Amino acid sequence: VDSADRKTKQAVAVLKRLHAFSDVKRVDSSRKVRAGKGKYRNRRYVQRRGPLVVYANDKGIAKAFRNIPGVEVANVNRLNLLQLAPGGHLGRFIIWTEPAFQRLNKLYGTVKAKATLKSGYRLPRPTMNNADLDRIINSDEVQSKLRAREKPKRNFQLKKNPLKNLMTMLRLNPYAKTLKRKALNYERFRAANPTVQTAANKKKNIGKVHRRKVSKLRLARLVGDWSKK
């Protein structure tokens, strides 16, 4: 890209010459109204990202490309990671001016030389000679030293009903054993002595007799009062 391109029509011609204008058309066709409340907050439209133009000296480049949809510009001295990899996705289409591309080695240095425009800055060196970690792990040399894979043990615990399982009930209520024993002894006693009345039944029968006597007395009083009248 020539830094002398100051008009938008010149910038469009440059993009067509670089076969990059198809990205501009893709961005323009993707423009739509934002979903949600953001449309009321000064960000009504959304669209895809287009090419990024990186320059060293402006000389009208920013004005020339600013009106083209999706195209962004950035100074090589102030590169922004959000522009280089929007959304954390690497591989954005970047168009470099020649002075900007030549300035990279001075800004960030090379593998063998330090940066001249930054004090003591050197590019991070890779700690691995071979970055293909999957190939290293799956190699025969590494796999031959590993032990066999163990199958995970799954402990399935059956949930038991405490109303049907005595041991489960005893864990929840230790007194249930005593209650069950009393109920069994009572059943055996009733089976052996069917004519014997319990204290509860005696009390129940006494109550019935008492209620009958009280009802008869009330009826007699009502009859006596009615006969007097």
C-alpha positions as CSV (number, residue, x, y, z in Angstrom):
1,V,0.0,0.0,0.0
2,D,1.4,3.4,-1.0
3,S,1.2,6.0,1.8
4,A,0.3,8.6,-0.9
5,D,-3.3,7.2,-1.3
6,R,-5.3,10.0,0.4
7,K,-8.7,9.6,-1.3
8,T,-11.3,7.0,-0.6
9,K,-11.6,6.1,-4.4
10,Q,-7.8,5.6,-4.4
11,A,-8.1,3.3,-1.3
12,V,-10.9,1.4,-3.0
13,A,-8.7,1.0,-6.1
14,V,-5.8,-0.3,-3.9
15,L,-8.1,-2.9,-2.3
16,K,-9.3,-4.0,-5.8
17,R,-5.8,-4.3,-7.0
18,L,-4.9,-6.4,-4.0
19,H,-8.0,-8.6,-4.5
20,A,-9.3,-7.6,-1.1
21,F,-12.4,-5.7,-2.1
22,S,-14.4,-9.0,-1.8
23,D,-13.9,-8.8,2.0
24,V,-15.4,-5.3,1.9
25,K,-18.5,-6.6,0.1
26,R,-18.8,-9.4,2.6
27,V,-18.7,-6.9,5.5
28,D,-21.2,-4.6,3.7
29,S,-23.7,-7.5,3.2
30,S,-23.4,-8.7,6.8
31,R,-24.6,-5.3,8.3
32,K,-27.8,-5.8,10.3
33,V,-29.6,-4.4,13.3
34,R,-28.3,-5.6,16.6
35,A,-30.5,-7.9,18.7
36,G,-31.4,-6.8,22.2
37,K,-31.3,-3.4,24.0
38,G,-27.9,-2.4,22.6
39,K,-29.7,-1.0,19.5
40,Y,-31.0,1.8,21.8
41,R,-27.6,2.6,23.2
42,N,-25.7,4.0,20.2
43,R,-24.6,0.7,18.8
44,R,-27.6,-0.1,16.6
45,Y,-25.8,-2.1,13.9
46,V,-23.4,-5.0,13.9
47,Q,-21.2,-6.3,11.0
48,R,-18.2,-8.5,10.4
49,R,-14.6,-7.4,10.4
50,G,-12.8,-6.5,7.3
51,P,-9.1,-6.0,6.4
52,L,-6.7,-4.2,8.8
53,V,-4.4,-1.6,7.2
54,V,-1.2,-1.0,9.2
55,Y,0.9,2.1,8.4
56,A,4.0,3.8,9.7
57,N,3.3,7.3,8.5
58,D,-0.3,8.4,8.1
59,K,-0.2,11.0,5.3
60,G,-3.9,10.7,4.8
61,I,-4.2,6.9,4.9
62,A,-6.6,7.0,7.9
63,K,-8.9,9.4,6.2
64,A,-8.8,7.4,2.9
65,F,-9.8,4.1,4.5
66,R,-12.1,5.3,7.3
67,N,-15.3,5.4,5.2
68,I,-14.9,1.9,3.8
69,P,-17.1,-0.5,5.8
70,G,-15.2,-3.1,7.8
71,V,-11.7,-1.7,7.1
72,E,-9.7,-0.5,10.1
73,V,-6.4,1.3,10.3
74,A,-3.7,1.0,12.9
75,N,-0.3,2.6,13.5
76,V,2.6,0.1,13.6
77,N,3.9,1.8,16.8
78,R,0.6,1.3,18.6
79,L,-0.6,-2.1,17.4
80,N,-3.7,-3.3,19.3
81,L,-4.2,-7.0,20.0
82,L,-8.0,-6.5,19.8
83,Q,-7.5,-5.4,16.2
84,L,-4.9,-8.0,15.3
85,A,-7.0,-10.9,16.7
86,P,-10.6,-9.8,17.3
87,G,-12.4,-12.1,19.6
88,G,-9.2,-14.0,20.3
89,H,-9.2,-15.5,16.8
90,L,-5.9,-15.5,15.0
91,G,-5.5,-15.0,11.2
92,R,-7.0,-11.6,10.4
93,F,-6.4,-10.3,6.9
94,I,-3.8,-7.5,7.5
95,I,-2.5,-5.1,4.8
96,W,1.0,-3.6,5.6
97,T,2.6,-0.5,4.1
98,E,6.2,-1.0,3.2
99,P,7.6,1.4,5.9
100,A,5.4,-0.3,8.5
101,F,6.7,-3.8,7.6
102,Q,10.3,-2.6,7.6
103,R,9.8,-1.1,11.1
104,L,8.8,-4.4,12.7
105,N,12.3,-5.6,13.1
106,K,13.3,-2.3,14.8
107,L,10.3,-2.4,17.1
108,Y,10.4,-6.1,18.1
109,G,13.8,-7.3,17.0
110,T,14.5,-10.7,15.5
111,V,15.5,-14.1,16.9
112,K,19.2,-13.2,16.8
113,A,19.1,-9.4,17.5
114,K,17.4,-7.2,20.1
115,A,14.9,-4.4,19.3
116,T,16.6,-1.1,18.6
117,L,13.6,1.1,19.4
118,K,12.9,-0.6,22.8
119,S,15.5,-0.9,25.5
120,G,16.4,-4.5,26.2
121,Y,13.5,-6.1,24.4
122,R,13.9,-9.4,22.8
123,L,11.4,-11.7,21.2
124,P,10.3,-14.6,23.4
125,R,12.3,-17.7,22.5
126,P,10.4,-21.1,22.2
127,T,11.2,-23.5,25.0
128,M,10.6,-26.5,22.7
129,N,12.4,-27.3,19.5
130,N,9.4,-29.3,18.3
131,A,6.1,-27.6,19.1
132,D,4.1,-30.6,17.9
133,L,3.2,-31.9,21.4
134,D,0.7,-34.4,20.2
135,R,3.2,-36.1,18.0
136,I,5.7,-36.3,20.9
137,I,3.2,-37.8,23.3
138,N,2.0,-40.4,20.8
139,S,5.4,-41.4,19.6
140,D,6.6,-44.9,20.2
141,E,9.5,-43.8,22.4
142,V,7.2,-42.1,24.9
143,Q,4.3,-44.6,24.7
144,S,6.7,-47.5,25.4
145,K,7.6,-46.1,28.8
146,L,4.1,-45.5,30.0
147,R,2.0,-48.0,32.0
148,A,-1.2,-49.4,30.8
149,R,-4.3,-47.3,31.2
150,E,-6.5,-48.3,34.2
151,K,-10.2,-48.5,33.8
152,P,-12.0,-46.2,36.3
153,K,-13.8,-47.9,39.1
154,R,-17.4,-46.9,39.3
155,N,-19.1,-47.4,42.7
156,F,-22.9,-47.7,42.2
157,Q,-24.8,-47.4,45.4
158,L,-28.4,-48.7,45.4
159,K,-30.8,-46.5,47.2
160,K,-33.0,-48.6,49.5
161,N,-36.4,-47.9,50.8
162,P,-36.3,-47.6,54.7
163,L,-40.0,-48.7,54.9
164,K,-39.1,-52.0,53.3
165,N,-35.4,-52.4,54.4
166,L,-34.9,-52.8,58.2
167,M,-31.2,-51.9,58.2
168,T,-31.8,-48.7,56.3
169,M,-34.6,-47.8,58.7
170,L,-32.3,-48.4,61.7
171,R,-29.7,-46.1,60.3
172,L,-32.3,-43.4,60.1
173,N,-34.2,-44.3,63.3
174,P,-32.4,-46.6,65.9
175,Y,-35.6,-46.8,68.0
176,A,-37.4,-48.5,65.1
177,K,-36.1,-51.9,66.2
178,T,-37.7,-51.5,69.7
179,L,-41.0,-50.4,68.1
180,K,-41.0,-53.3,65.7
181,R,-40.3,-55.8,68.6
182,K,-43.2,-54.4,70.6
183,A,-45.5,-54.7,67.7
184,L,-44.5,-58.3,67.2
185,N,-45.0,-59.1,70.9
186,Y,-48.4,-57.5,70.8
187,E,-49.5,-59.5,67.8
188,R,-48.4,-62.7,69.4
189,F,-50.2,-61.8,72.6
190,R,-53.4,-61.1,70.7
191,A,-53.1,-64.3,68.8
192,A,-52.7,-66.3,72.0
193,N,-55.5,-64.4,73.9
194,P,-58.2,-63.3,71.5
195,T,-60.8,-62.7,74.3
196,V,-58.7,-60.5,76.5
197,Q,-59.4,-56.8,76.2
198,T,-56.6,-54.3,76.3
199,A,-56.6,-51.2,78.4
200,A,-57.3,-49.0,75.4
201,N,-60.3,-51.2,74.4
202,K,-61.6,-51.1,78.0
203,K,-61.4,-47.4,78.1
204,K,-63.1,-47.2,74.8
205,N,-66.0,-49.4,75.9
206,I,-66.3,-47.5,79.2
207,G,-66.6,-44.3,77.2
208,K,-69.4,-45.7,75.1
209,V,-71.4,-46.8,78.2
210,H,-70.9,-43.4,79.8
211,R,-72.0,-41.5,76.7
212,R,-75.2,-43.7,76.5
213,K,-76.0,-42.9,80.2
214,V,-75.5,-39.2,79.7
215,S,-77.7,-39.2,76.6
216,K,-80.5,-41.0,78.4
217,L,-80.3,-38.5,81.3
218,R,-80.5,-35.6,78.9
219,L,-83.5,-37.2,77.2
220,A,-85.3,-37.7,80.5
221,R,-84.7,-34.1,81.5
222,L,-86.0,-32.9,78.2
223,V,-89.1,-35.0,78.5
224,G,-89.7,-33.9,82.1
225,D,-89.4,-30.3,81.2
226,W,-91.8,-30.7,78.3
227,S,-94.4,-32.6,80.4
228,K,-94.4,-29.7,83.0
229,K,-95.2,-27.3,80.3
